[in-house]
Amino acid sequence: MPRTGLLIFLLALAWTAPAFARDLPSLQPDAGAASFENDVGGIATNGSRTALVGRFSAAGTRAAAAIVSADSGELRHAVELLYDSQVAIADGAGGWYFGTDDGRVRRLSADGSILFSVATSVDDVWALAFEGSTLWVGGTGGLVALDRVDGSPRPWTSGRSMTVTDLVVAGGTVYASGWGSSAAVVALDAGTGAVRASGPQGSSAALALVDGALYAALSSHVVRLDPVSLAERWRTNTHGDVTGLAVTGQKVLATQWWPWGGSTRPGVIALSATDGSPLAFETPVTSARRIELSPDGATAYLGRAEAAGWPRAGALAISTRDGALLGWAPGTRDMAEVDAVAVSGDAVFIDSGGYVDSRRRAGLAMVDETGNLTSWVDPVGGWPDTTKLAIDAAGTVYLARTRLLTARAADGTVRWERQLSEGGATPTLSPDGATLYVTGPGTHMAVRTTDGGDAPWPVAVTGGSVETTLFSRDGRTLYLEGTFTAVNGTPRAGLAAVDAATGAVRPFTLPLAGPVRQMRLSPDDGTLWVSGTFGDPEDPEGLIGLRTSDGAITVRADWSRPQTFVPLADGETLIVAGIGLYALDARTGARLDWNAGYCGDCGIKALELSPDGRTLHVGGYSEFGGRWYRYARLAVGRVPGTPANTTPPAVIGAPAPGGFVECDPGTWTGHPAAYRYAWTLDGAPIAGFTGRSILLEPNDFGRALRCVVSAGGAFIASSPVTVSGIAAFPVRRLAGSGAPTTPDPVPSPSATPTPPPGPPVPPPPTPSPGPTVSPTPPPGPPVPPPPSLTPTATPVPVPTVSPPSPPTPPVVTATPDSLPSSTATPEPTVSPDPASTPDQSAPASLAVAAAPVIGGQLVSPDRVAPRVQLTRGSVARLTLSERATVTTTLERGKRTVRRTFTLAAGRHTLTPRRLAGRAKLQRGRYTLTVRVRDAAGNAAPVRVLRFTV
């Protein structure tokens, strides 16, 4: 080959070689990254943490259902379904059967895989039950039978037209509850479908069959029925609609759901299985629809549940012994759509309402290196009026919302704030992280990142404002974009470059007329890419590359109307978003053979590249591989390797009993795909808890807590924190089992349609044809507390089986005490229900003397001044043999004051001032209920007394 030809060939080869070495983004998003229910519009990342802003209100793992640990609630498997599940039961082999609102029944294995999925003639599946080889399915449209193994239909018909809300099967009899028939409960022959008996008139929402006794929820009553004749044995008025039933030993637990709000009734009540009489059962749950028991009957898992003051809702767990809230928390947002709860072995199936392990995030969120949400929450709430934010190397987020600039550290604490004269400002960090430049209409300032104080900025503009700024990678040049006409007296039409230290204007001008919409620098700082409206009537919006030395146009991209764009770290590629996501050659502007596909409905609003260039963050509505995303992370030429820790983990949150703390995994090299977590107390592992967050219980008080994290290699421990403070909630952490294990991989998030309304509540005894479901019930007036539960039928003694005895807790010695006698007439103490009294010794004694009359100065016709009303007299004294939590409930008519104290060992006097707090006591007779629990959660007998003001 001639020398000239060889030279041309080598030059051509050198020119084209980089094209073969491009690191183009993967078209498969990272698995396990948080999914958002609405668009992410702004992104800022430092690599280990990414701050997101947009019009979203919740984020998590997108799935229609989930399998979670029965001990901690930690996510094991996310189950991706097209429609929501409405009922589920264990299949007896470690998995579940569940029905959905599209009339299908599916069988799920323990690992989350679908074993079969069949359509039925039932429109909405509300009830499932099986016996032998047959699975019965009930709902809107009647009752059918399937084969348990493959879901094939069985030739079985009930000949009964009714909407079925619940099913139980035993001894060859199928019991169905519902409405649309003359009877609320019917008994059917399991072999022929013939009606054996019909129960009470009206409608029924739930059934329970235990040890030959059948219980039914009839509107605001719980009834016990003879299983043969369906005749009533007893009936108890609960003064509120009962939606779920469960029986453990001699106790019937009934759930009450209050969608209208304002109710003070208990969400779970307890009745005697023998005669229906109410049992002492104190629970903070204020609303619940579904109830499912653990295999040992000690734990009740609740769906559509809420607890007063509890930060997690939707799916909760309580102790069946005393109603105490347990630290089982499968979700961290209001999971109001949890309609299916079923226990199988050591796992629980729950309907998620579209998200699992998810959290409320009002427009602002932060994710870690793996894309998982952190505990960072914006305390202001609501959608910010900007998509611009910045984050520094330490994880501090800088956000300029309306008239307020805030710097918040990685743990969520506010470092500083300062007022702004206008809204819509954009913050930009200097490369060294020392200065924050804030620009926008009416805003032009530089502040110190350490304290928010003013920093010098020798730049002034005229004729308009600076909208956004951009630093060169060496920090020497600052690019300005906006509506200005001059910078420091030098004419510049909306685009300029200045010396970052002196403000001297560089010889750089935009050769086109029209505003710049966005600007980005190439990795070598040699080209400034800008998009905007540049005056071309045929192609008014475009993307061009300008030489940074003088502003000359070097590249015109083969693209019009780009929504956003970002240069990749290879210096050869631009990723451009518009109607889809495409790659351009940065030298020629030509399109490359890489794209995420044409997508007419896509709306990608933000692209951001991590500092090392190996992760592309995509915000907005996008499609990859047939799945829809509001936020996605695409790998860019990552090299497999074992991540290494560079900043150790840390425990985040107030470490107090009754509260949750979270493990910040720290920072790691090597792009970890997932983190593994473990927790220790005083160096001993907390078995069974491998999630990012953990509930602290009273037994943890004063102990050293650490979290331990691995990203594929060795575990790295955090510094210890001492558990202290006053218990926020009287909760108990469920006992885990086994050593810390590697979390199961979470499937890639997938979008699902907006979930349909939840299951209908049965209508009143005179039903209308078919239920009417309202997704969001209109607000109603507050419901007053109900009167005492009253059995209305003569009880019929029926043999019952006691629940298994719990492990014997440590014995707490009680020291009795008494009050001096009083001249007032004493009233008897109300004894606690024997079934709810623990077998162990009480952690405290409550001495009740004659109720004194409390004097004070009358300052109004019906009130007593708080500062003088308690000048003499006391209600009761407590003698505590050890530190304990005391809850007092003071009632007069419909007014209730509840207070919780953590008291040390010793004698304590309960005065009305202490009981009422800041509340003013009206004159009258009061009822005081006192409950005491020691650090292990053991309860003293509940005491009730009365006094007069």
Secondary structure, 3 states (H helix, E strand, C coil): CCHHHHHHHHHHHHHHHHHHCCCCECCCCCCCCCEECCCEEEEEECCCEEEEEECCCEEEEECCEEEEECCCCCEEEEECCCCCEEEEEECCCCCEEEEECCCEEEEECCCCCEEEEEECCCCEEEEEEEECCEEEEEEECEEEEEECCCCCECCCCCCCCCEEEEEEEECCEEEEEEECCCECEEEEECCCCCEEEECCECCCCEEEEECCEEEEEECCEEEEECCCCCCEEEEEECCCCEEEEEEECCEEEEEECCCCCCCCCCCEEEEECCCCCECCCCCCEEECCEEEECCCCCEEEEEEEEECCCCCEEEEEEECCCCCEECCCCCECECCCCCCEEEECCEEEEECCCEEEEEECCCEEEEECCCCECCCCCCCCCCCCCCCEEECCCCCEEEEECCEEEEECCCCCEEEEEECCCCCCEEEECCCCCEEEEEECCEEEEEECCCCCECCCCCCEECCCEEEEEECCCCCEEEEEECCCEECCEECCCEEEEECCCCCECCCCCCCCCCEEEEEECCCCCEEEEEEECCCCCCCEEEEEEECCCCCEEEEEEEECCCEEEECCCCCEEEEECCCEEEEECCCCCEEEEECCCCCCCEEEEEEECCCCCEEEEEEEEEECCEEEEEEEEEECCCCCCCCEEECCEEECCCCCCCEEEEECCEECCCCCCCEEEEEECCEECCCCCCCEEECCHHHCCCEEEEEEECCCCCEECCCEECCCCCCCCCECCCCCCCCCCCCCCCCCCCCCCCCCCCCCCCCCCCCCCCCCCCCCCCCCCCCCCCCCEECCCCCCCCCCCCCCCCCCCCCCCCCCCCCCCCCCCCCCECCCHHHCCCCCCCEEEEECCCCECCCCEEECCEECCCCCCCCCCCEEEEECCCEEEEEEEEECCEEEEEEEEECCEEEEECHHHHHCCCCCECCEEEEEEEEEECCCCECCCEEEEEEC
